[in-house]
């Protein structure tokens, strides 16, 4: 059986395709670094925390490891108990050690036996030349559960963010950061919006969330709800200066919302210490923001609008949660993704001026 190697401070398993390489941590099952070879040059879209090799932070394991993408169950802070269940931040799946089931050249299977809500989560990752295919199968559990992915991108240059059509969006309705504790936010608490290009600011006016990095010195959190009349939703970032794009694809019937975490130096307490900058969390979820299971399972503003903030798990019917995170080269003038649709070859992405890119992806993966 393969043995993990230590990468950026964490024992991790390596998988590789002909043009890509990825590492998966034992603790928390976090995926990064991931390197893609695009046109003879290497791109590494995922973020790794600046304290990765500094040793324990004194925070939960998720913070020690913090990198790339990882699966959260339940999603969120989980400060309030759910019945007799007391879950850690983003759940056992993001904090505990995963057991290796099997591994081959470009794929890995790992499992986690959950204790707080007894059951099992099977992690299956396949690395293609252009994409990470990620599936988590939840089995043996019953009752309400929130969950989601927690991808984080590092912005070396300006990126243009876009999403599939949204029904509405909202700024986090509670205090996200406390100045008394050394944390600062810039958006208007609880504000609703219909476009990411026009989000109310705390000081008046609006902020354009389609361009990042921005609002240096602040941490902000918003959530957008995908339109329901579709089986494909997406979030994309175009790095025009670097000549590539990153896109996340999902089934909104399973993951109806996207939480966007703008982390640009607004946390001055340890281990963040003002140095966690130019990071954008693109978190595909079924949850009520990042509040936790208790708040997601209760009636809330999003559920009252007719959207799921949890799934009722059935021990006799395993639930599959799948995402595809892909990259592609972009020509000059592509600017941002305007549309994504299935095509015979995979996914067809349309940019400014009608420029199209076809990504060779297995779109059937999202259907289980």
Buried (B, 14 or more C-beta within 10 A) or exposed (E): EEEBEEBBBBBBBBBEBEBBBBBBBBBBBBBBBBBBBBEEEEBBBBBBBBBBEEEEBEBBBBBBBBBBBBBBBBBBBBEBEBEEBEBBBBBBBBBBBBEBEEBEEBBBBBBBEBEBBEBBBBBBBBBBBBBBBBBBBBBBBBBBBBBBBBBBBBBBEBBBBBBBEBBBBBBBBEEBBEEEEBBBBBBBBEBEBEBBBEBBBBEEEBBBBBBBBBBEEBBBBBBBBBEEEEEBBBBBBBBBEBBBBBBBBBBBEBBBBBBBBBBBBBBBEEBBEEEBBBBBBBBBBBBBBBBBBBBBBBEBBBBEEEBBBBBEBBEEEBBBBBBBBBBBBBEEEBBBBBBBEBBEEBBBBBBBEEBEBEBBBEBEBBEE
